[in-house]
């Protein structure tokens, strides 16, 4: 089980993230292959750490609780056998040297104290370094988001005998798995031109490679994105992945 978790990577939680973190840094972390979620409930955060041992959580101590309450909260996570495999970091605009020393030296958090006044670029760089040092990505190359329940996640392309329509089941930065009622008898590795993806309001038009169908369901096909896909399309795809992931964690019953 430990090896499976290592391969899959760790879940990363941002508790009470500042708006700049939520709106900009989150996209960067997800595009870098880190499975990252935002939280605004410290009690639910503990339940998630219990459910997902070995997770990483960065806490914005400027919001939510008072500073002494945050200290007690963090110490409790580190002390509990249910959560002590998780690794914590701090995000704050507070540059008080004594406060930083307390968290880094006395409490000994393992993922650093991120001084947000350094700016988005530098803060992101520090967090990425901490995640890499903690092998948070695992051995996966990209994040796959489940979108089976999203009726607005669809794909279509023009074939010789008309349009082929499919329902997207999951999506990653590498490609999609989609269920088609009818698919032409194309050989594997066929290039499909001008494939249109509808992603909850976002539209992506790109060439894709038909890798083949799943052994378990011949109506489900794997399509890979063109490596030369535009940056705009990549951002649309990652934004949609972020939405799917966040919906999963927001609706998870724990």
Secondary structure by P-SEA (a helix, b strand, c coil): caaaaaaabbbbbbccccccccccaaaaaaaaccbbbbbccaaaaaaaaaaccbbbbbbcccccccaaaaaaaaaaaaaccccccbbbbbbcccccaaaaaaaacccccccccccccccaaaaaaaaaaaaaaacccccccbbbbbcccccccbbbbbccccbbbbbbcccccccbbbbbccccccccccccccccccccccccbbbbbbcccccccccbbbbbccccccaaaaaaaaaaaaaaaaaaaaaccc
